[in-house]
Amino acid sequence: MPGAGVPSDAESAAEGAAAPGRDPEAGDSDERRLPGEDLSGSEGDDAGYSDLNRALGQQVHNHFHGSVDATGAAFGFGVPRAPGLAPGLVRSDDVVQTLRYYVYAEPAFTDAHTTLMRHHVVVLTGREDTGRRSGAFALLREVTGSVTGIRSLSPADALAALAAGGSLKERQAYVILDYVGETNAMAVQSYEMGRLAEELRKKHSYLVITATEGSLRRFAFEDYCAPWCAPDPLEVFRRATGVDVQASQAAPAAPAAEPLVELLGRVAEQRRPADVVAAADAFRDSGAEAALKVLSGSEAKAVADWFRRSDGPSADDLLPMAALAFLQGLPERTYEEHLAGLVRHVREWELSGESGPDDADPAPAAAGPGRAVFLRSRAQWRSRAADLVRVEKWAEPGQSDERSERRMVFTSAAVRELVIRELHELYGYELWYPLRLWLQNLSELRDLEVRSEVARGVALLARHALAEVDASMLQVWAAGLANQRVTAALTLQCMAEDDRLAGAAYNVAVGWAVNKGQPRAITMAMALAGTLGSLYRLDVLNQLWGLTGRGERLAFAARNSLVLLLQTAERDPERALFTLRYLRTCLATTRRGSSEHSRAVANACRVLAAGRLADQPGTLAGALIQSDPLVARQMGMLWAQLLLGRSRRDVIEALCGTLLAVRDQPPATEAVRVLGESMRAELTGAQWQALRTRLPAALRRPGLNTPGTHRLARILLGTLRVQADPLAL
């Protein structure tokens, strides 16, 4: 064993208000915390958000700039998502692409179509990966005669909210993918489902819901359910490739045709339509041999052979593999240190007497004084796991190659998931009890890299044991120390990267909003700041906006999460526009002088004064105005709205800080010009003249009084004319 949708009215903003308070001062830095040490109140929250900021910064770096991490995992913003997963209008091109090889699965399709026509709503149930999502689009295409206008709803929407008047539109096609269910009484659910069906019937609209077998236990509307099954895989292959399947199977097995015959045999064994389509794409591109490789499952076989050999892996092999599943890619010395902790947990479990005597490995004989034996454990274990694990070497970001360290990684991202699946399927309490204790200890550490890898591993485990992960880890960590809360939030971020778990991750997070204690509500705010916020945009903004009215500590957390949403959208103008429009809508729809308006002003001012993600130089506002002209115009309108309130001094300070931050960046000239034009369009002549007086005066203060800053101020105010560059921005 080795050594150790854009809001348009007031409904977009959540109700509730509280007088805005000043953000607490920053607490001690993370480097000053001891492992497992908690920081009380807002000090711990500030340190937690500092960690979250760094972690999200790495996600954005991984997607836009590449990464030294060799895990191969899809973890970061901008990962392509399945059509319809994010609430909103589903692009017709995406629906056409999804249904390009669609084959009707009979009699499931006919039964579901009959139910949909009768009730205007149907719930497709069945096993994972049987094509329920594409089936939902096909059903709506069948009943509406079109693939345009399909609108996806949030999987966490309550039935009562959907049935409420005004929520559903006339002659609309709706879909809810991976509905998570509700915890209301069965009779209440049945009543609400009946109301929803009646409302859909009145509006001549249709709704298709997909649900897993696990979540089906939370439903009480069997009359609306239609069991789903996968279509004939050979028919899907024929539709995708044009191959005459029957003729190919009946023809004599000529040598040249043997690969195709073998391929058709393998296709017939497939359960997942997506696997068949992948094989068909490979067949069209490169022939039968390439398609056979796609279906070979060589990685799954290698993992199964390693775990299921006749004698099974020994503890000296199993524990390093289990530890690597949750600590992949760390420096080898760090990995071995934490592996030693797992070994201690296992030994303590064995010595407690709760595991049977046959479960414990014989204790090694102690070497006498001067007779210690040092085994070549690294080399021996790596040789025994050679098909699954490899050693790579790289340095931390920002360090030179001379500081590169060896790191153990799985041969592919799929192998890591397969290892976790085998651990879950083959081993019981005697392994998972000490493993859970070990993971809890890791979740308390100050090392963010360790906690990030733990979060990735636990998210992979959630694919196979969601209820266990939620009850034994997420619920505990979300109410625990500051470091544990960040680990729980990162786990939900990783789960949201998986299309199959995104809805469940959102449901777990929002379940902490009410009556679950302040620490869990803060963890929810952290979890919604990243991938979940980019996926469930309006829902997340409403949740965070509501938190800003629930006391100073929760308001501070929610404002930080709002800032993180915009920081992670720096290279995603569409998402940045959506969030800025939301802020402007909340400002415009609240009465001046009210506590709700004061809260909206405090939230918007926090955004304008924020820095960039992961301590990058500059300001968030400066980066956003240079990202896209439309974003710069929205920023200008937001600035103009805030200049009309009592916080104009803070607003002007934020504007000065932005001009200072971008003064040496050539693209900023055009961005500042657009910003100024947008602000001037929103202000009256007198208000604009007041700004032309106050801004130059504010820039005379020490630290701001530079030629470059004054030049940009003149461009913004229109006193220095520059020629618009059509290629700028």
Secondary structure, 3 states (H helix, E strand, C coil): CCCCCCCCCHHHCCCCCCCCCCCCCCCCCHHHCCCCCCCCHHHHHHHHHHHHHHHHHHHHHHHHHCCCCCCCCCCCCCCCCCCCCCCEECCHHHHHHHCCCCCCCCCHHHHHHHHHHHHCEEEEEECCCCCHHHHHHHHHHHHHCCCCCEEECCCCCCHHHHHCCCCCCCCCEEEECCCCCCCCCHHHHHHHHHHHHHHHHHHCCEEEEEEEHHHHCCCCCHHHEEECCCCCHHHHHHHHHCCCHHHHHHCCCCHHHHHHHHHHHHHHCCCCHHHHHHHHHHHHHHCHHHHHHHHCCHHHHHHHHHHHCCCCCCHHHHHHHHHHHHCCCCEHHHHHHHHHHHHHHHHHHHHCCCCCCCCCCCCCCCCCCCCCCCCCHHHHHHHHCCCCEEEEEECCCCCCHHHCEEEEEECCHHHHHHHHHHHHHHCCHHHHHHHHHHHHHHHCCCCHHHHHHHHHHHHHHHCCCHHHHHHHHHHHHHCCCHHHHHHHHHHHHHHHCCCCCHHHHHHHHHCCCCCCCHHHHHHHHHHCCCHHHHHCHHHHHHHHHHHCCCCHHHHHHHHHHHHHHHHCCCCCHHHHHHHHHHHHHHHHCCCCCCHHHHHHHHHHHHHHCCECHHHCCCEHHHHHHHHCHHHHHHHHHHHHHHHCCCCHHHHHHHHHHHHHHCCCCCCHHHHHHHHHHHHHHHCCHHHHHHHHHHHHHHCCCCCCCCHHHHHHHHHHHCCCCCCCCCCCC
